[in-house]
């Protein structure tokens, strides 16, 4: 009888363990709803969509606010937001796809793709662009003050072609660079011999079931699109586009919350497990600060045999942030069509309620995750 009881107890403990693992991250939906509504209480102004998934399944969704103040269309998990700098991970994977196809090498220099480059530029490599180690000038600082037409990635190349200096010798240090990722999109077009938009759609989005997400073009038909807004006193000003909103490689991707989770799940559970990407992520990283490094469009924080990946996006009318826990196969996202800083406290509160670690150590934890990233972008 005692032998039977011990066997029975072991069986119960086994199933309890399996059930616990299957349940995954603890999520108190009512508590998260209450927390988020305290930051975004008004459903009649631009708002947010939050999504949490684990093991490839959506575990939590929360949407509040208006996608378009003229039509009063509400924000949902299918609303398309401009990803801003969250887009860089897509550009990086396009480059990696070309590495895999043998059409590009990390050591390929810019001089291989374009003539008439200054000596300072021609030996910068694809790898240095990916790692933000090129030292190349910020294109935003090169735009004439009176320009009103939107800047394209080709315009970015034309601007930097006129420069003959770098912030530092290529490869010697980290400096976050939108310019570098615009050039990477152009390199994709050179190596693939097709438009960046078409390459991303065919090789990255459609194979992962993403049919409506896209990269911005002026004539793009983006369904269920959120428009961007800027808060001013007690109202919101339309702020969907700026001179720098049309570049593709550094920030031009539009995805819904559901599509982004399809994308991030592909990265987390498949792409990051493949030998070529694992090798790049583990061996080729730029040191940023506070224990954080960077590669392939991600800030990366390792701790306790685990890895956290995170990034935010900041542009006219939109603020976004994404967070991946590799060990838990957990994805947490917050997308907003308002460019205020309320997102910073709201996202940290979300992490705190879920008992998830901030992805940096030491003094970095004194800042919000969004604020920490904002300071890095500001160089």
TORSESE-893462 format. One record per residue (C-alpha): residue in three letters; residue number from 0; x, y, z. Coordinates in steps of 0.05 Angstrom, whole numbers. Layout:
N
+-----+-----+--------+--------+--------+
:  aa :   i :   east :  north :     up :
+-----+-----+--------+--------+--------+
: ALA : NUM :      X :      Y :      Z :
...
+-----+-----+--------+--------+--------+
END
This chain:
379
+-----+-----+--------+--------+--------+
:  aa :   i :   east :  north :     up :
+-----+-----+--------+--------+--------+
: UNK :   0 :      0 :      0 :      0 :
: UNK :   1 :     57 :     47 :     18 :
: UNK :   2 :     93 :     30 :    -47 :
: UNK :   3 :     29 :     47 :    -86 :
: UNK :   4 :     23 :    114 :    -49 :
: UNK :   5 :     94 :    134 :    -66 :
: UNK :   6 :     84 :    117 :   -140 :
: UNK :   7 :     18 :    155 :   -140 :
: UNK :   8 :     51 :    216 :   -107 :
: UNK :   9 :    107 :    216 :   -158 :
: UNK :  10 :     56 :    212 :   -215 :
: UNK :  11 :     17 :    271 :   -186 :
: UNK :  12 :     80 :    312 :   -179 :
: UNK :  13 :    100 :    295 :   -250 :
: UNK :  14 :     33 :    319 :   -279 :
: UNK :  15 :     36 :    381 :   -235 :
: UNK :  16 :    104 :    397 :   -265 :
: UNK :  17 :     80 :    385 :   -336 :
: UNK :  18 :     17 :    427 :   -325 :
: UNK :  19 :     59 :    484 :   -295 :
: UNK :  20 :    106 :    483 :   -354 :
: UNK :  21 :     49 :    482 :   -404 :
: UNK :  22 :     16 :    541 :   -369 :
: UNK :  23 :     79 :    582 :   -377 :
: UNK :  24 :     85 :    654 :   -355 :
: UNK :  25 :     34 :    674 :   -302 :
: UNK :  26 :    -13 :    728 :   -330 :
: UNK :  27 :    -65 :    762 :   -287 :
: UNK :  28 :   -109 :    791 :   -342 :
: UNK :  29 :   -154 :    833 :   -297 :
: UNK :  30 :    -93 :    863 :   -262 :
: UNK :  31 :    -59 :    879 :   -328 :
: UNK :  32 :   -124 :    910 :   -354 :
: UNK :  33 :   -128 :    954 :   -292 :
: UNK :  34 :    -55 :    974 :   -298 :
: UNK :  35 :    -59 :    993 :   -371 :
: UNK :  36 :   -125 :   1030 :   -364 :
: UNK :  37 :    -93 :   1073 :   -310 :
: UNK :  38 :    -43 :   1098 :   -362 :
: UNK :  39 :    -91 :   1101 :   -421 :
: UNK :  40 :   -160 :   1115 :   -392 :
: UNK :  41 :   -191 :   1151 :   -452 :
: UNK :  42 :   -219 :   1107 :   -507 :
: UNK :  43 :   -234 :   1167 :   -551 :
: UNK :  44 :   -162 :   1189 :   -563 :
: UNK :  45 :   -102 :   1156 :   -596 :
: UNK :  46 :    -82 :   1096 :   -556 :
: UNK :  47 :    -46 :   1030 :   -553 :
: UNK :  48 :    -49 :    956 :   -567 :
: UNK :  49 :    -13 :    907 :   -521 :
: UNK :  50 :     -2 :    834 :   -537 :
: UNK :  51 :     33 :    777 :   -500 :
: UNK :  52 :     47 :    710 :   -530 :
: UNK :  53 :     84 :    647 :   -508 :
: UNK :  54 :    102 :    583 :   -543 :
: UNK :  55 :     71 :    611 :   -606 :
: UNK :  56 :      3 :    625 :   -574 :
: UNK :  57 :    -28 :    693 :   -558 :
: UNK :  58 :    -40 :    694 :   -482 :
: UNK :  59 :    -64 :    766 :   -472 :
: UNK :  60 :    -89 :    824 :   -514 :
: UNK :  61 :   -110 :    894 :   -494 :
: UNK :  62 :   -130 :    950 :   -541 :
: UNK :  63 :   -157 :   1019 :   -526 :
: UNK :  64 :   -163 :   1083 :   -565 :
: UNK :  65 :   -174 :   1109 :   -636 :
: UNK :  66 :   -133 :   1091 :   -697 :
: UNK :  67 :   -159 :   1150 :   -739 :
: UNK :  68 :   -191 :   1210 :   -705 :
: UNK :  69 :   -229 :   1229 :   -768 :
: UNK :  70 :   -264 :   1163 :   -780 :
: UNK :  71 :   -265 :   1143 :   -706 :
: UNK :  72 :   -238 :   1074 :   -725 :
: UNK :  73 :   -218 :   1037 :   -662 :
: UNK :  74 :   -151 :   1006 :   -648 :
: UNK :  75 :   -152 :    929 :   -648 :
: UNK :  76 :   -100 :    874 :   -650 :
: UNK :  77 :   -106 :    877 :   -726 :
: UNK :  78 :    -90 :    952 :   -731 :
: UNK :  79 :    -26 :    966 :   -770 :
: UNK :  80 :     25 :   1011 :   -735 :
: UNK :  81 :     89 :   1041 :   -762 :
: UNK :  82 :    143 :   1001 :   -727 :
: UNK :  83 :    195 :   1057 :   -731 :
: UNK :  84 :    262 :   1029 :   -707 :
: UNK :  85 :    232 :    962 :   -689 :
: UNK :  86 :    236 :    954 :   -765 :
: UNK :  87 :    312 :    945 :   -762 :
: UNK :  88 :    304 :    872 :   -742 :
: UNK :  89 :    268 :    860 :   -809 :
: UNK :  90 :    323 :    895 :   -848 :
: UNK :  91 :    375 :    853 :   -811 :
: UNK :  92 :    340 :    788 :   -828 :
: UNK :  93 :    336 :    808 :   -901 :
: UNK :  94 :    412 :    816 :   -900 :
: UNK :  95 :    420 :    749 :   -864 :
: UNK :  96 :    377 :    715 :   -917 :
: UNK :  97 :    425 :    740 :   -970 :
: UNK :  98 :    484 :    715 :   -928 :
: UNK :  99 :    451 :    647 :   -928 :
: UNK : 100 :    440 :    650 :  -1003 :
: UNK : 101 :    513 :    666 :  -1015 :
: UNK : 102 :    496 :    734 :  -1046 :
: UNK : 103 :    528 :    775 :   -991 :
: UNK : 104 :    584 :    768 :   -940 :
: UNK : 105 :    590 :    805 :   -874 :
: UNK : 106 :    659 :    830 :   -896 :
: UNK : 107 :    633 :    861 :   -962 :
: UNK : 108 :    653 :    935 :   -964 :
: UNK : 109 :    608 :    992 :   -987 :
: UNK : 110 :    656 :   1004 :  -1045 :
: UNK : 111 :    633 :    938 :  -1074 :
: UNK : 112 :    562 :    965 :  -1083 :
: UNK : 113 :    574 :   1038 :  -1102 :
: UNK : 114 :    626 :   1079 :  -1136 :
: UNK : 115 :    643 :   1152 :  -1122 :
: UNK : 116 :    648 :   1140 :  -1047 :
: UNK : 117 :    698 :   1178 :  -1005 :
: UNK : 118 :    757 :   1140 :   -976 :
: UNK : 119 :    725 :   1143 :   -908 :
: UNK : 120 :    662 :   1106 :   -932 :
: UNK : 121 :    685 :   1056 :   -983 :
: UNK : 122 :    716 :   1005 :   -934 :
: UNK : 123 :    658 :   1004 :   -884 :
: UNK : 124 :    631 :    933 :   -883 :
: UNK : 125 :    561 :    904 :   -881 :
: UNK : 126 :    576 :    875 :   -812 :
: UNK : 127 :    595 :    943 :   -785 :
: UNK : 128 :    529 :    972 :   -810 :
: UNK : 129 :    490 :    916 :   -776 :
: UNK : 130 :    528 :    927 :   -711 :
: UNK : 131 :    523 :   1003 :   -711 :
: UNK : 132 :    599 :   1005 :   -714 :
: UNK : 133 :    608 :   1042 :   -779 :
: UNK : 134 :    619 :   1113 :   -752 :
: UNK : 135 :    579 :   1139 :   -811 :
: UNK : 136 :    546 :   1207 :   -806 :
: UNK : 137 :    473 :   1212 :   -783 :
: UNK : 138 :    433 :   1229 :   -845 :
: UNK : 139 :    384 :   1270 :   -804 :
: UNK : 140 :    440 :   1320 :   -792 :
: UNK : 141 :    454 :   1325 :   -867 :
: UNK : 142 :    383 :   1342 :   -890 :
: UNK : 143 :    378 :   1415 :   -913 :
: UNK : 144 :    336 :   1455 :   -864 :
: UNK : 145 :    289 :   1478 :   -919 :
: UNK : 146 :    274 :   1409 :   -947 :
: UNK : 147 :    200 :   1391 :   -946 :
: UNK : 148 :    199 :   1329 :   -991 :
: UNK : 149 :    206 :   1263 :   -956 :
: UNK : 150 :    275 :   1231 :   -955 :
: UNK : 151 :    284 :   1163 :   -987 :
: UNK : 152 :    338 :   1111 :   -973 :
: UNK : 153 :    370 :   1132 :  -1038 :
: UNK : 154 :    371 :   1204 :  -1014 :
: UNK : 155 :    407 :   1180 :   -951 :
: UNK : 156 :    461 :   1149 :   -995 :
: UNK : 157 :    466 :   1214 :  -1035 :
: UNK : 158 :    474 :   1255 :   -972 :
: UNK : 159 :    529 :   1211 :   -942 :
: UNK : 160 :    565 :   1208 :  -1009 :
: UNK : 161 :    578 :   1282 :   -999 :
: UNK : 162 :    616 :   1269 :   -934 :
: UNK : 163 :    688 :   1250 :   -925 :
: UNK : 164 :    692 :   1240 :   -850 :
: UNK : 165 :    666 :   1191 :   -797 :
: UNK : 166 :    649 :   1200 :   -723 :
: UNK : 167 :    704 :   1149 :   -708 :
: UNK : 168 :    746 :   1098 :   -747 :
: UNK : 169 :    699 :   1043 :   -774 :
: UNK : 170 :    695 :    983 :   -728 :
: UNK : 171 :    724 :   1018 :   -667 :
: UNK : 172 :    661 :   1032 :   -626 :
: UNK : 173 :    585 :   1032 :   -622 :
: UNK : 174 :    541 :   1090 :   -644 :
: UNK : 175 :    468 :   1078 :   -661 :
: UNK : 176 :    457 :   1095 :   -734 :
: UNK : 177 :    394 :   1102 :   -776 :
: UNK : 178 :    439 :   1117 :   -835 :
: UNK : 179 :    470 :   1048 :   -832 :
: UNK : 180 :    403 :   1012 :   -837 :
: UNK : 181 :    380 :   1054 :   -895 :
: UNK : 182 :    443 :   1033 :   -932 :
: UNK : 183 :    430 :    960 :   -913 :
: UNK : 184 :    361 :    964 :   -947 :
: UNK : 185 :    395 :    990 :  -1010 :
: UNK : 186 :    447 :    934 :  -1006 :
: UNK : 187 :    390 :    884 :  -1004 :
: UNK : 188 :    364 :    913 :  -1069 :
: UNK : 189 :    433 :    910 :  -1101 :
: UNK : 190 :    447 :    838 :  -1080 :
: UNK : 191 :    377 :    811 :  -1091 :
: UNK : 192 :    364 :    851 :  -1154 :
: UNK : 193 :    293 :    868 :  -1132 :
: UNK : 194 :    261 :    923 :  -1090 :
: UNK : 195 :    270 :    918 :  -1015 :
: UNK : 196 :    194 :    918 :  -1005 :
: UNK : 197 :    185 :    858 :  -1051 :
: UNK : 198 :    243 :    820 :  -1020 :
: UNK : 199 :    216 :    828 :   -949 :
: UNK : 200 :    146 :    807 :   -971 :
: UNK : 201 :    168 :    746 :  -1011 :
: UNK : 202 :    224 :    719 :   -967 :
: UNK : 203 :    205 :    740 :   -896 :
: UNK : 204 :    132 :    758 :   -888 :
: UNK : 205 :     92 :    711 :   -933 :
: UNK : 206 :    129 :    648 :   -912 :
: UNK : 207 :    109 :    664 :   -840 :
: UNK : 208 :     36 :    678 :   -856 :
: UNK : 209 :     42 :    754 :   -854 :
: UNK : 210 :     -1 :    776 :   -913 :
: UNK : 211 :    -20 :    848 :   -897 :
: UNK : 212 :     43 :    874 :   -863 :
: UNK : 213 :     89 :    913 :   -909 :
: UNK : 214 :    145 :    963 :   -917 :
: UNK : 215 :    122 :   1034 :   -929 :
: UNK : 216 :    119 :   1065 :   -998 :
: UNK : 217 :     80 :   1128 :  -1016 :
: UNK : 218 :     28 :   1088 :  -1054 :
: UNK : 219 :     23 :   1030 :  -1005 :
: UNK : 220 :    -46 :   1005 :   -988 :
: UNK : 221 :    -41 :    990 :   -914 :
: UNK : 222 :   -107 :    962 :   -887 :
: UNK : 223 :   -131 :    980 :   -818 :
: UNK : 224 :    -76 :   1032 :   -812 :
: UNK : 225 :    -66 :   1072 :   -749 :
: UNK : 226 :    -49 :   1145 :   -762 :
: UNK : 227 :      1 :   1180 :   -717 :
: UNK : 228 :    -14 :   1237 :   -668 :
: UNK : 229 :     23 :   1284 :   -623 :
: UNK : 230 :     -7 :   1307 :   -557 :
: UNK : 231 :    -11 :   1382 :   -544 :
: UNK : 232 :    -43 :   1407 :   -481 :
: UNK : 233 :   -113 :   1375 :   -480 :
: UNK : 234 :   -116 :   1355 :   -553 :
: UNK : 235 :    -79 :   1313 :   -605 :
: UNK : 236 :    -47 :   1341 :   -669 :
: UNK : 237 :    -44 :   1299 :   -732 :
: UNK : 238 :     29 :   1278 :   -738 :
: UNK : 239 :     30 :   1217 :   -783 :
: UNK : 240 :     89 :   1235 :   -828 :
: UNK : 241 :    152 :   1276 :   -827 :
: UNK : 242 :    209 :   1288 :   -875 :
: UNK : 243 :    243 :   1225 :   -848 :
: UNK : 244 :    181 :   1179 :   -846 :
: UNK : 245 :    189 :   1148 :   -915 :
: UNK : 246 :    257 :   1115 :   -907 :
: UNK : 247 :    250 :   1039 :   -907 :
: UNK : 248 :    311 :   1005 :   -878 :
: UNK : 249 :    313 :   1043 :   -812 :
: UNK : 250 :    239 :   1046 :   -795 :
: UNK : 251 :    190 :   1034 :   -852 :
: UNK : 252 :    156 :    969 :   -832 :
: UNK : 253 :     81 :    968 :   -816 :
: UNK : 254 :     53 :    909 :   -777 :
: UNK : 255 :     -6 :    894 :   -733 :
: UNK : 256 :      4 :    866 :   -663 :
: UNK : 257 :    -18 :    797 :   -686 :
: UNK : 258 :     29 :    799 :   -746 :
: UNK : 259 :     87 :    823 :   -704 :
: UNK : 260 :     78 :    764 :   -657 :
: UNK : 261 :     79 :    717 :   -717 :
: UNK : 262 :    144 :    750 :   -738 :
: UNK : 263 :    176 :    750 :   -669 :
: UNK : 264 :    156 :    678 :   -657 :
: UNK : 265 :    191 :    659 :   -722 :
: UNK : 266 :    253 :    693 :   -697 :
: UNK : 267 :    251 :    667 :   -626 :
: UNK : 268 :    233 :    595 :   -639 :
: UNK : 269 :    264 :    583 :   -707 :
: UNK : 270 :    312 :    635 :   -734 :
: UNK : 271 :    351 :    647 :   -669 :
: UNK : 272 :    360 :    572 :   -663 :
: UNK : 273 :    394 :    564 :   -731 :
: UNK : 274 :    469 :    557 :   -731 :
: UNK : 275 :    485 :    618 :   -775 :
: UNK : 276 :    444 :    666 :   -733 :
: UNK : 277 :    465 :    636 :   -666 :
: UNK : 278 :    537 :    646 :   -687 :
: UNK : 279 :    525 :    719 :   -706 :
: UNK : 280 :    486 :    734 :   -643 :
: UNK : 281 :    536 :    700 :   -597 :
: UNK : 282 :    602 :    721 :   -628 :
: UNK : 283 :    590 :    787 :   -664 :
: UNK : 284 :    560 :    837 :   -615 :
: UNK : 285 :    573 :    910 :   -603 :
: UNK : 286 :    579 :    929 :   -530 :
: UNK : 287 :    530 :    984 :   -513 :
: UNK : 288 :    528 :    995 :   -437 :
: UNK : 289 :    499 :    966 :   -373 :
: UNK : 290 :    512 :    895 :   -395 :
: UNK : 291 :    474 :    905 :   -460 :
: UNK : 292 :    501 :    890 :   -530 :
: UNK : 293 :    472 :    898 :   -600 :
: UNK : 294 :    466 :    859 :   -665 :
: UNK : 295 :    416 :    844 :   -720 :
: UNK : 296 :    367 :    898 :   -701 :
: UNK : 297 :    364 :    879 :   -627 :
: UNK : 298 :    391 :    902 :   -560 :
: UNK : 299 :    412 :    838 :   -525 :
: UNK : 300 :    418 :    825 :   -450 :
: UNK : 301 :    444 :    758 :   -424 :
: UNK : 302 :    433 :    734 :   -352 :
: UNK : 303 :    427 :    668 :   -315 :
: UNK : 304 :    437 :    627 :   -379 :
: UNK : 305 :    380 :    665 :   -412 :
: UNK : 306 :    377 :    720 :   -464 :
: UNK : 307 :    330 :    779 :   -468 :
: UNK : 308 :    320 :    816 :   -534 :
: UNK : 309 :    289 :    885 :   -535 :
: UNK : 310 :    280 :    947 :   -578 :
: UNK : 311 :    236 :   1008 :   -584 :
: UNK : 312 :    212 :   1051 :   -641 :
: UNK : 313 :    205 :   1126 :   -639 :
: UNK : 314 :    179 :   1168 :   -696 :
: UNK : 315 :    130 :   1223 :   -711 :
: UNK : 316 :     63 :   1200 :   -684 :
: UNK : 317 :     86 :   1131 :   -660 :
: UNK : 318 :    121 :   1100 :   -600 :
: UNK : 319 :    130 :   1024 :   -594 :
: UNK : 320 :    169 :    975 :   -552 :
: UNK : 321 :    181 :    899 :   -558 :
: UNK : 322 :    212 :    849 :   -509 :
: UNK : 323 :    230 :    776 :   -520 :
: UNK : 324 :    250 :    725 :   -467 :
: UNK : 325 :    287 :    669 :   -502 :
: UNK : 326 :    283 :    618 :   -446 :
: UNK : 327 :    209 :    627 :   -434 :
: UNK : 328 :    194 :    635 :   -508 :
: UNK : 329 :    155 :    697 :   -487 :
: UNK : 330 :    140 :    759 :   -528 :
: UNK : 331 :    112 :    824 :   -499 :
: UNK : 332 :     95 :    884 :   -543 :
: UNK : 333 :     64 :    953 :   -535 :
: UNK : 334 :     48 :    994 :   -598 :
: UNK : 335 :     20 :   1065 :   -595 :
: UNK : 336 :     -3 :   1117 :   -646 :
: UNK : 337 :     16 :   1175 :   -601 :
: UNK : 338 :     87 :   1200 :   -591 :
: UNK : 339 :     83 :   1219 :   -517 :
: UNK : 340 :    126 :   1186 :   -463 :
: UNK : 341 :     69 :   1154 :   -425 :
: UNK : 342 :     92 :   1089 :   -457 :
: UNK : 343 :    155 :   1089 :   -415 :
: UNK : 344 :    120 :   1082 :   -347 :
: UNK : 345 :     65 :   1038 :   -376 :
: UNK : 346 :    113 :    987 :   -404 :
: UNK : 347 :    154 :    983 :   -340 :
: UNK : 348 :     90 :    973 :   -301 :
: UNK : 349 :     72 :    917 :   -348 :
: UNK : 350 :    139 :    883 :   -336 :
: UNK : 351 :    132 :    892 :   -261 :
: UNK : 352 :     62 :    862 :   -258 :
: UNK : 353 :     88 :    801 :   -296 :
: UNK : 354 :    150 :    798 :   -252 :
: UNK : 355 :    195 :    803 :   -314 :
: UNK : 356 :    265 :    831 :   -308 :
: UNK : 357 :    287 :    897 :   -339 :
: UNK : 358 :    337 :    878 :   -393 :
: UNK : 359 :    398 :    915 :   -366 :
: UNK : 360 :    440 :    915 :   -303 :
: UNK : 361 :    469 :    964 :   -254 :
: UNK : 362 :    452 :   1037 :   -261 :
: UNK : 363 :    411 :   1022 :   -324 :
: UNK : 364 :    355 :    994 :   -282 :
: UNK : 365 :    344 :   1063 :   -251 :
: UNK : 366 :    314 :   1085 :   -317 :
: UNK : 367 :    251 :   1061 :   -353 :
: UNK : 368 :    268 :   1012 :   -409 :
: UNK : 369 :    240 :   1061 :   -460 :
: UNK : 370 :    280 :   1118 :   -429 :
: UNK : 371 :    344 :   1077 :   -429 :
: UNK : 372 :    335 :   1063 :   -504 :
: UNK : 373 :    318 :   1135 :   -518 :
: UNK : 374 :    384 :   1157 :   -487 :
: UNK : 375 :    422 :   1107 :   -531 :
: UNK : 376 :    389 :   1133 :   -594 :
: UNK : 377 :    408 :   1204 :   -575 :
: UNK : 378 :    482 :   1183 :   -576 :
+-----+-----+--------+--------+--------+
END
